[in-house]
Each structure stands twice: as structure tokens, then as C-alpha cells.
Amino acid sequence: SADNVFKEAKTNLGNLNRIMYSNIIHTHCQSGNMERAEELVREMEEDGIDAPIDVYHGGLVEVMFGKQKT
């Protein structure tokens, strides 16, 4: 799973950056796992990385309103 890859990267690389966190947070938002996404945002902040709402905003919007085709 994406979470396993994320945990392995964190173990092997140490500190992760905003892009890595953003990708896994967005994945959890898309799958509807908002609780895990919020946990990761808190973890990100604990690691000293700014975690503004826009980190997972895109995934949240997709979950709430569905993907709309233009």
C-alpha cells in the first residue's frame, strides 16, 4: 500500500519533505481516508514542516464534490 511505501521511505530517508507528505495525504483524501490524512498532517507539523490547508485541500475537494469534468 501507499502507506507502507511512505513508512519505508521515512525509515530509509529519515526526514521527508512537503512533496512526499503531500502525495500520500492526497492519496488518502482520494480514497476517503480523511482520518489518516489528518494524522499525516499532524505528523508533518511535528516533523517541522509547514502543513497549510492546501497540502490536502485538493483531495478533500475531490472527496466532497467529486471530480468534475470540464
Sequence and secondary structure as in RCSB ss.txt:
>XXXX:A:sequence
SADNVFKEAKTNLGNLNRIMYSNIIHTHCQSGNMERAEELVREMEEDGIDAPIDVYHGGLVEVMFGKQKT
>XXXX:A:secstr
 HHHHHHHHHHHHSS  HHHHHHHHHHHHHTT HHHHHHHHHHHHHTT    THHHHHHHHHHHH     
